[in-house]
């Protein structure tokens, strides 16, 4: 296994040491740093109709094993979450609970849904207690940790993933999976966010099971060190798994880069909304909502944002002076993120390690860390600006 120094990244030497021990024991003749899950999934999780939440919570069986809470950004039926939960249950070491979005909430960032009713429906996942939630990943973790949904008060670890697509660099600010882990950290619970560097036309669903086999030793080491009291406090780990998990080059402790996918807004014909048709057919009241929006639009205009299947449809209405409806202009746009080739030379950056085939492990903190030079320059500018106004 390969790793960089953890001294400046907030990752304890004890955790890295324990991870190395686990990997060496489980290597079993594989290449350096590569761990396979070694077994096939017993049975894929299936969903069932919703039941009374309080009744389901009361039926939970007392279990002395450490509680692990799992969420993600891609939805409860996504192969990344399914593969991860299957593996955790198969380990038999943890009391596994799941609280994940009912639908795909990728790129939802750290959004919540205040003032609206959130539905939590029980889901039948073999060996786990699970709920699908009509909200964001942050809603799921906030609800799961609140004591209103589950009978227990606090899990030993929150795991958010496995996300389909990289969450390196500035993509962390968009990622619903990273936000779920961050919400746990805000609530004082250690957390991991896990993403697979999914490549269109290259990756396949079985890659998620390989990814689970790679990161499972790190999950076990994390929980063991949490129980020992040696896991770094106020720290979350973002784990990025390369596109070919089974041939990874090992783990590398990294720093967050400034890499990001570029947003690309494309105009869409009013007669065809790619992806919007399915969304509208699933929303019975959408027509009435849009009609009300048109009636209530002011001279300043109104905008409504639709999110569906990792693509965003934004409808912008510009309304003229009241009574002059002929001046109304309606335009439709579609947002997609485009990956642009960038050169990365710093070996300690998450995106560089990922592109080189390593499993990137980046410690994250809730506290923004500004470099001393920028801090000094900003402080000097603020002082001058305030003095000049007096």
C-alpha positions as CSV (number, residue, x, y, z in Angstrom):
1,X,0.0,0.0,0.0
2,X,1.2,3.5,-0.8
3,X,0.4,6.6,1.2
4,X,1.7,10.0,1.7
5,X,2.5,11.6,5.1
6,X,-0.6,12.3,7.1
7,X,1.1,14.9,9.3
8,X,-0.4,17.9,7.6
9,X,-3.7,16.4,6.6
10,X,-5.3,15.7,10.0
11,X,-5.2,11.9,9.6
12,X,-3.9,10.1,12.6
13,X,-0.8,7.9,12.2
14,X,-2.6,5.3,14.2
15,X,-5.4,5.1,11.6
16,X,-3.0,4.8,8.7
17,X,-1.1,2.1,10.6
18,X,-4.2,0.2,11.3
19,X,-5.3,0.5,7.7
20,X,-1.9,-0.9,6.6
21,X,-2.3,-3.9,9.0
22,X,-5.8,-4.7,7.7
23,X,-4.8,-4.4,4.0
24,X,-1.7,-6.6,4.5
25,X,-3.9,-9.3,6.2
26,X,-6.5,-9.2,3.5
27,X,-4.2,-8.8,0.5
28,X,-4.3,-12.5,-0.2
29,X,-1.9,-12.5,-3.1
30,X,-3.5,-9.4,-4.8
31,X,-1.5,-6.6,-6.2
32,X,-0.3,-3.8,-3.9
33,X,-3.2,-2.1,-2.1
34,X,-5.8,-4.0,-4.0
35,X,-8.6,-5.7,-2.0
36,X,-11.4,-7.6,-3.6
37,X,-14.7,-8.4,-1.9
38,X,-14.2,-12.1,-2.4
39,X,-17.8,-13.0,-2.5
40,X,-20.9,-12.4,-4.5
41,X,-23.9,-10.6,-3.2
42,X,-26.4,-12.9,-1.6
43,X,-29.6,-11.1,-2.5
44,X,-30.3,-7.7,-3.9
45,X,-32.3,-5.4,-1.7
46,X,-35.9,-4.8,-2.6
47,X,-38.3,-2.1,-1.7
48,X,-41.8,-2.4,-0.2
49,X,-44.7,-0.1,0.4
50,X,-44.4,2.5,3.1
51,X,-45.5,1.7,6.7
52,X,-46.0,3.8,9.8
53,X,-42.7,5.2,10.8
54,X,-43.2,5.1,14.5
55,X,-44.3,1.5,14.4
56,X,-41.3,0.5,12.3
57,X,-39.0,2.2,14.7
58,X,-40.5,0.5,17.7
59,X,-40.0,-2.9,16.1
60,X,-36.3,-2.5,15.8
61,X,-34.4,-5.3,17.6
62,X,-32.0,-4.5,20.4
63,X,-28.5,-4.9,19.0
64,X,-25.3,-4.3,20.9
65,X,-23.2,-4.1,17.7
66,X,-21.9,-0.7,16.6
67,X,-24.5,1.3,14.6
68,X,-23.6,2.4,11.1
69,X,-25.9,4.9,9.3
70,X,-25.7,4.9,5.5
71,X,-27.0,7.5,3.0
72,X,-26.0,8.7,-0.5
73,X,-26.7,11.2,-3.2
74,X,-27.8,8.9,-6.0
75,X,-30.9,7.5,-4.4
76,X,-31.7,4.5,-2.2
77,X,-31.9,2.1,-5.2
78,X,-28.6,3.1,-6.7
79,X,-26.0,0.3,-7.2
80,X,-23.4,2.1,-5.1
81,X,-25.6,2.2,-2.0
82,X,-27.0,-1.3,-2.6
83,X,-23.5,-2.8,-2.9
84,X,-22.2,-1.0,0.2
85,X,-25.1,-2.0,2.4
86,X,-24.9,-5.6,1.2
87,X,-21.3,-5.8,2.2
88,X,-21.7,-4.2,5.6
89,X,-24.5,-6.6,6.4
90,X,-22.5,-9.5,5.2
91,X,-19.6,-8.5,7.5
92,X,-21.9,-9.2,10.4
93,X,-20.1,-6.7,12.6
94,X,-22.5,-3.8,12.5
95,X,-26.1,-2.9,13.1
96,X,-26.7,-1.3,9.7
97,X,-29.3,1.5,9.2
98,X,-30.1,3.3,6.0
99,X,-31.7,6.7,5.5
100,X,-31.3,7.7,1.9
101,X,-33.1,9.9,-0.7
102,X,-36.0,8.3,-2.5
103,X,-34.8,9.6,-5.8
104,X,-31.5,10.9,-7.3
105,X,-30.4,14.0,-5.5
106,X,-27.0,14.4,-7.0
107,X,-25.5,17.9,-7.0
108,X,-28.0,18.9,-4.3
109,X,-25.1,20.2,-2.2
110,X,-25.9,21.0,1.4
111,X,-29.5,21.8,0.8
112,X,-32.3,21.1,3.2
113,X,-36.1,21.2,2.9
114,X,-37.5,23.3,5.8
115,X,-41.2,24.1,6.0
116,X,-42.3,21.2,3.9
117,X,-43.5,17.7,4.9
118,X,-40.9,15.0,4.4
119,X,-42.1,11.5,3.9
120,X,-40.0,8.6,5.3
121,X,-41.1,5.1,3.9
122,X,-39.7,1.9,5.2
123,X,-37.7,-0.2,2.7
124,X,-37.0,-3.9,2.9
125,X,-33.2,-4.3,2.7
126,X,-32.1,-7.7,4.0
127,X,-30.2,-7.4,7.3
128,X,-30.7,-3.7,7.6
129,X,-33.2,-1.2,8.9
130,X,-33.9,1.2,6.1
131,X,-36.0,4.2,5.1
132,X,-36.3,6.2,1.9
133,X,-36.9,9.9,2.3
134,X,-38.5,12.4,0.0
135,X,-35.7,14.9,0.7
136,X,-32.0,15.6,0.2
137,X,-29.0,13.6,1.7
138,X,-28.7,16.4,4.3
139,X,-32.4,15.9,5.2
140,X,-31.8,12.2,5.5
141,X,-28.9,12.6,7.9
142,X,-30.5,15.4,9.9
143,X,-33.7,13.3,10.3
144,X,-31.7,10.1,11.0
145,X,-29.7,11.7,13.8
146,X,-32.7,13.6,15.3
147,X,-34.1,10.7,17.2
148,X,-37.5,11.1,15.5
149,X,-37.0,8.3,13.0
150,X,-34.8,5.7,14.7
151,X,-35.0,4.4,18.3
152,X,-31.2,5.0,18.9
153,X,-29.6,8.3,19.6
154,X,-26.3,8.2,17.8
155,X,-24.4,5.9,15.3
156,X,-20.7,5.2,15.6
157,X,-20.2,6.2,12.0
158,X,-22.1,7.8,9.0
159,X,-21.2,6.6,5.6
160,X,-22.4,8.5,2.5
161,X,-22.0,6.7,-0.8
162,X,-21.0,5.1,-2.9
163,X,-21.5,8.0,-5.2
164,X,-21.5,7.6,-9.0
165,X,-18.9,10.1,-10.2
166,X,-16.0,11.9,-8.7
167,X,-16.4,14.4,-5.9
168,X,-12.8,15.7,-6.0
169,X,-11.8,19.3,-5.6
170,X,-14.5,21.9,-5.9
171,X,-17.0,19.2,-6.9
172,X,-17.3,18.6,-3.1
173,X,-19.3,21.8,-2.9
174,X,-21.9,20.4,-5.3
175,X,-21.9,16.8,-4.1
176,X,-24.9,15.6,-2.2
177,X,-22.9,12.6,-1.0
178,X,-20.2,14.8,0.6
179,X,-22.9,17.1,2.1
180,X,-24.5,14.1,3.8
181,X,-21.1,13.3,5.5
182,X,-20.6,16.9,6.3
183,X,-24.0,17.1,8.0
184,X,-23.0,14.2,10.2
185,X,-19.8,15.9,11.2
186,X,-21.8,19.1,12.1
187,X,-23.8,16.9,14.4
188,X,-20.7,15.5,16.0
189,X,-20.7,12.1,14.3
190,X,-17.6,10.8,12.4
191,X,-18.3,10.3,8.8
192,X,-17.0,9.0,5.4
193,X,-18.0,10.0,1.9
194,X,-17.2,7.6,-0.8
195,X,-17.2,8.1,-4.6
196,X,-16.4,6.0,-7.6
197,X,-14.8,7.8,-10.6
198,X,-17.5,6.5,-13.0
199,X,-16.7,6.9,-16.7
200,X,-19.4,6.9,-19.2
201,X,-19.1,4.0,-21.7
202,X,-16.3,2.5,-19.7
203,X,-17.5,1.8,-16.2
204,X,-20.0,-1.0,-15.4
205,X,-22.2,-1.8,-12.4
206,X,-19.9,-4.5,-11.1
207,X,-17.3,-1.8,-10.4
208,X,-19.3,-0.8,-7.4
209,X,-18.9,-4.2,-5.8
210,X,-15.1,-3.9,-6.5
211,X,-15.1,-0.4,-5.0
212,X,-16.8,-1.8,-1.8
213,X,-14.1,-4.4,-1.5
214,X,-11.4,-1.7,-1.8
215,X,-12.8,0.6,0.8
216,X,-14.3,-1.9,3.3
217,X,-10.9,-2.3,5.2
218,X,-10.8,1.5,5.6
219,X,-14.3,1.4,7.0
220,X,-13.5,-1.3,9.5
221,X,-10.3,0.5,10.5
222,X,-12.2,3.7,11.0
223,X,-14.8,2.1,13.2
224,X,-12.2,0.3,15.2
225,X,-10.2,3.5,15.9
226,X,-13.4,5.4,16.7
227,X,-14.2,2.9,19.4
228,X,-10.6,3.1,20.7
229,X,-10.8,6.9,20.8
230,X,-7.9,7.5,18.4
231,X,-9.8,8.5,15.2
232,X,-9.1,12.2,14.5
233,X,-11.9,14.4,16.0
234,X,-13.7,17.0,13.9
235,X,-12.7,15.3,10.7
236,X,-14.5,13.6,7.9
237,X,-12.7,11.5,5.2
238,X,-13.6,11.8,1.5
239,X,-12.6,8.6,-0.3
240,X,-12.3,8.7,-4.1
241,X,-11.9,5.3,-5.8
242,X,-10.4,5.2,-9.4
243,X,-12.4,4.0,-12.4
244,X,-10.9,0.5,-12.2
245,X,-11.2,-0.3,-8.5
246,X,-9.8,-3.8,-8.7
247,X,-6.5,-2.6,-10.3
248,X,-5.9,0.4,-8.0
249,X,-2.4,1.3,-6.9
250,X,-3.2,1.6,-3.2
251,X,-4.3,4.3,-0.8
252,X,-2.9,7.8,-0.8
253,X,-3.6,10.5,1.7
254,X,-4.4,13.7,-0.2
255,X,-5.4,17.3,-0.1
256,X,-8.5,18.9,-1.7
257,X,-7.7,20.3,-5.1
258,X,-9.4,23.1,-7.0
259,X,-10.5,20.8,-9.8
260,X,-14.1,21.1,-11.0
261,X,-16.3,20.2,-13.8
262,X,-17.4,23.2,-15.9
263,X,-21.2,24.0,-16.0
264,X,-22.5,24.1,-19.5
265,X,-25.9,25.8,-20.1
266,X,-27.6,24.9,-23.4
267,X,-30.7,26.5,-24.8
268,X,-33.5,24.0,-25.4
269,X,-36.4,24.3,-27.8
270,X,-39.7,25.1,-26.2
271,X,-41.2,22.1,-28.0
272,X,-38.9,19.6,-26.5
273,X,-37.4,19.5,-23.0
274,X,-34.8,16.6,-22.8
275,X,-35.5,14.9,-19.5
276,X,-38.4,17.2,-18.6
277,X,-41.1,15.1,-20.1
278,X,-40.7,12.2,-17.6
279,X,-40.4,14.7,-14.7
280,X,-43.6,16.4,-15.7
281,X,-45.6,13.2,-16.1
282,X,-44.7,12.3,-12.5
283,X,-45.9,15.5,-11.1
284,X,-49.7,15.6,-11.1
285,X,-50.0,19.1,-9.8
286,X,-47.2,20.7,-11.9
287,X,-49.6,22.2,-14.5
288,X,-51.5,24.0,-11.8
289,X,-48.3,25.1,-10.1
290,X,-47.0,26.6,-13.4
291,X,-50.3,28.3,-14.0
292,X,-50.2,29.9,-10.6
293,X,-46.6,30.9,-11.2
294,X,-47.7,32.7,-14.4
295,X,-50.5,34.5,-12.6
296,X,-48.3,35.6,-9.7
297,X,-45.3,36.7,-11.8
298,X,-44.3,40.3,-11.1
299,X,-42.7,42.9,-13.3
300,X,-39.3,41.7,-12.1
301,X,-40.0,38.2,-13.5
302,X,-40.0,34.7,-12.0
303,X,-37.9,31.6,-12.3
304,X,-38.4,28.0,-11.5
305,X,-35.8,25.3,-11.4
306,X,-36.5,21.6,-12.2
307,X,-34.0,18.9,-11.3
308,X,-34.2,15.5,-12.8
309,X,-31.8,12.6,-13.3
310,X,-28.6,14.6,-12.7
311,X,-29.6,17.3,-15.2
312,X,-31.2,20.6,-14.4
313,X,-34.0,22.2,-16.5
314,X,-34.3,25.8,-15.7
315,X,-37.4,27.7,-17.0
316,X,-37.0,31.5,-17.0
317,X,-40.0,33.7,-17.5
318,X,-39.6,37.5,-18.1
319,X,-42.8,39.4,-17.6
320,X,-43.4,43.0,-18.8
321,X,-45.6,45.6,-17.3
322,X,-48.8,44.3,-15.7
323,X,-51.6,43.9,-18.2
324,X,-49.2,43.7,-21.2
325,X,-49.0,39.9,-21.5
326,X,-47.8,40.1,-25.1
327,X,-44.3,41.0,-23.8
328,X,-43.8,37.7,-22.0
329,X,-40.7,35.8,-23.1
330,X,-40.1,32.2,-22.0
331,X,-36.8,30.5,-22.5
332,X,-35.7,26.9,-21.6
333,X,-32.2,25.8,-20.6
334,X,-30.5,22.6,-19.7
335,X,-27.5,22.4,-17.3
336,X,-24.9,19.7,-17.7
337,X,-21.4,19.4,-16.2
338,X,-18.6,19.0,-18.7
339,X,-15.2,17.5,-17.7
340,X,-12.3,19.5,-19.2
341,X,-8.8,18.1,-19.4
342,X,-6.5,19.8,-16.9
343,X,-2.9,19.2,-16.0
344,X,-2.3,18.4,-12.4
345,X,1.3,18.2,-11.1
346,X,1.0,18.2,-7.3
347,X,1.2,14.6,-6.2
348,X,-0.7,15.3,-3.0
349,X,-3.9,16.5,-4.7
350,X,-7.0,14.3,-4.7
351,X,-7.6,14.5,-8.5
352,X,-4.0,13.8,-9.3
353,X,-4.0,10.6,-7.1
354,X,-7.3,9.5,-8.6
355,X,-6.1,10.0,-12.2
356,X,-2.9,8.1,-11.4
357,X,-5.0,5.1,-10.2
358,X,-4.7,5.6,-6.4
359,X,-7.5,5.6,-3.9
360,X,-7.6,9.2,-2.7
361,X,-8.3,9.8,1.0
362,X,-8.8,13.4,1.9
363,X,-9.4,14.6,5.5
364,X,-12.0,17.4,5.6
365,X,-12.8,19.8,8.3
366,X,-15.7,22.1,9.0
367,X,-13.3,25.0,9.5
368,X,-12.1,26.9,6.4
369,X,-8.4,27.1,6.3
370,X,-6.9,30.1,4.6
371,X,-3.2,30.3,3.9
372,X,-1.3,32.9,6.0
373,X,-0.4,35.2,3.0
374,X,-4.0,35.4,1.8
375,X,-5.2,36.0,5.4
376,X,-2.7,38.8,5.9
377,X,-3.5,40.4,2.5
378,X,-7.2,40.3,3.2
379,X,-6.8,41.8,6.7
380,X,-4.6,44.6,5.3
381,X,-7.2,45.4,2.6
382,X,-10.1,45.4,5.1
383,X,-8.2,47.8,7.4
384,X,-7.4,50.2,4.6
385,X,-11.0,50.1,3.3
386,X,-12.5,50.9,6.7
387,X,-10.0,53.7,7.4
388,X,-10.6,55.3,4.0
389,X,-14.4,55.5,4.7
390,X,-13.9,57.4,8.0
